[in-house]
């Protein structure tokens, strides 16, 4: 967002779109208003895209609260990584299955196995 704000004085064609993005990121407008800004730019031939047909009737923070919560953020202990590798090798468990066992995201399992073993 800081970069967008810093760019504003130097923009000509994209100023309205960047202002819309900043307003949305600062939680001042709802997503529908931001989409409207982008569509106005398309209709005025300042944006080479198709008209966006979507509904986002929420401010950014409201949308973040409503999204699916992520698994508990934590790192795996060395013993857990070794055990996860053994379970994967011997039982053929998938990363998704290991995710449920260790209560971390599947990407955490993948990174741990790649980095530490």
C-alpha angles and dihedrals in degrees: 000000000000090000092051091052092047091052095053098088090054099047128101112161099025099043096107092048093049091046088052092049092049092048091051094046090049089053094243098122136031123248092256090061091050091050088050090055091051093047091050088055090051092051091047089051092242092115125048100215139093123269110275116234107193139119120230104160093170139085115243095260092048090053092049091053091050097049121099110280117245123240116270109292109239140123126245121251117236091252090053092051091051091047092048090052091050092049091048094047099042103033098025093233116178124235089253091055091048089049090061094046095051098031094234132111120276089243089059090054092047093049093045093052092045096047104038106034 
